[in-house]
Amino acid sequence: MNNPHIPSRRPLRRLGAGVAIGAALALGLPLAAAAHVTVAPEQASAGSYEVLTFAFSHGCEGSPTTALEIEMPDGVGAVSPTVQAGWDIAISRDEADGLPRAVTFTAEEPIANELRAAVQLQVQVSADAEGTLAFPVEQRCEDGAVSWSEIAEEGEDPHALDAPAPVVTVAAGDAADDAHAPAGNEQAGAADPDTAAPWGLALGGVGAVLGAAALATSVVALRRR
């Protein structure tokens, strides 16, 4: 016979199952993305200079990585790879217009599978670029290679592709201002001192009031005891 005063544990079990499923999904998506060659940031402004970081943490079916060849799409007017220890860098250019067509990073020592590595390059996004810029990557290994060049169709999840190309979304921007801004000098999250100061004073005042109220409550409680 069930005791009416004992609450049922079924809702708690269902809640626990839901939390477990949510955690699995939250962990599964980053792990799936980590199996690809990624680019960061994933957004850029037309007419700006952007420093892009291409990263990977895998080889070719376990074989160590020896090189990354990154193809430059239409919409990139100039490229300046970042000098990095452990990598030799070569730029391929179009014979007709001299525009960069690919940048190849060759590892001085093969990079073992499951070790994360990243390379950087600064690109000039053309003022008339729009939509998305795909950067196909050829990952070469001691045994075999992988071409990360698949492009998702409209409405298709790029993570569902076997070998998606890293993609940067281009938004309209002020070319006159962005094109001459030095790359990498932005301070993310920095607040304007003129706007931050009033908020700091207000929060400080609220904290003082709450502290005084807590102290008064404690004194009253002690006196009652």
Secondary structure as the mmCIF struct_conf table of DSSP 4:
data_model
#
loop_
_struct_conf.conf_type_id
_struct_conf.id
_struct_conf.beg_label_comp_id
_struct_conf.beg_label_asym_id
_struct_conf.beg_label_seq_id
_struct_conf.end_label_comp_id
_struct_conf.end_label_asym_id
_struct_conf.end_label_seq_id
TURN_TY1_P TURN_TY1_P1 PRO A 4 HIS A 5
BEND BEND1 ILE A 6 ILE A 6
HELX_LH_PP_P HELX_LH_PP_P1 PRO A 7 SER A 8
BEND BEND2 ARG A 9 ARG A 9
HELX_RH_AL_P HELX_RH_AL_P1 ARG A 10 ALA A 34
TURN_TY1_P TURN_TY1_P2 ALA A 35 ALA A 35
BEND BEND3 HIS A 36 HIS A 36
STRN STRN1 THR A 38 ALA A 40
BEND BEND4 GLU A 42 GLU A 42
STRN STRN2 GLN A 43 SER A 45
TURN_TY1_P TURN_TY1_P3 ALA A 46 GLY A 47
STRN STRN3 TYR A 49 PHE A 56
STRN STRN4 CYS A 60 CYS A 60
TURN_TY1_P TURN_TY1_P4 GLU A 61 GLY A 62
STRN STRN5 SER A 63 SER A 63
HELX_LH_PP_P HELX_LH_PP_P2 PRO A 64 PRO A 64
STRN STRN6 THR A 65 GLU A 71
HELX_LH_PP_P HELX_LH_PP_P3 MET A 72 PRO A 73
TURN_TY1_P TURN_TY1_P5 ASP A 74 GLY A 75
STRN STRN7 VAL A 76 PRO A 81
HELX_LH_PP_P HELX_LH_PP_P4 THR A 82 VAL A 83
TURN_TY1_P TURN_TY1_P6 ALA A 85 GLY A 86
STRN STRN8 TRP A 87 ARG A 93
TURN_TY1_P TURN_TY1_P7 GLU A 95 ASP A 97
STRN STRN9 PRO A 100 ILE A 111
HELX_LH_PP_P HELX_LH_PP_P5 ALA A 112 ALA A 112
TURN_TY1_P TURN_TY1_P8 ASN A 113 GLU A 114
STRN STRN10 ALA A 117 VAL A 125
TURN_TY1_P TURN_TY1_P9 ALA A 127 ASP A 128
STRN STRN11 GLY A 131 ALA A 134
STRN STRN12 VAL A 137 CYS A 141
BEND BEND5 GLU A 142 ASP A 143
STRN STRN13 ALA A 145 TRP A 148
STRN STRN14 GLU A 150 GLU A 150
HELX_LH_PP_P HELX_LH_PP_P6 ALA A 152 GLU A 153
TURN_TY1_P TURN_TY1_P10 GLU A 154 GLY A 155
HELX_RH_3T_P HELX_RH_3T_P1 PRO A 158 ALA A 160
BEND BEND6 LEU A 161 ALA A 163
STRN STRN15 PRO A 164 PRO A 164
HELX_LH_PP_P HELX_LH_PP_P7 ALA A 165 PRO A 166
STRN STRN16 VAL A 167 ALA A 171
HELX_RH_AL_P HELX_RH_AL_P2 ALA A 175 ASP A 178
TURN_TY1_P TURN_TY1_P11 ALA A 179 HIS A 180
BEND BEND7 ALA A 181 ALA A 181
HELX_LH_PP_P HELX_LH_PP_P8 PRO A 182 PRO A 182
TURN_TY1_P TURN_TY1_P12 ALA A 183 GLY A 184
TURN_TY1_P TURN_TY1_P13 ALA A 188 GLY A 189
HELX_LH_PP_P HELX_LH_PP_P9 ALA A 190 ASP A 192
HELX_RH_AL_P HELX_RH_AL_P3 PRO A 193 ARG A 224
#
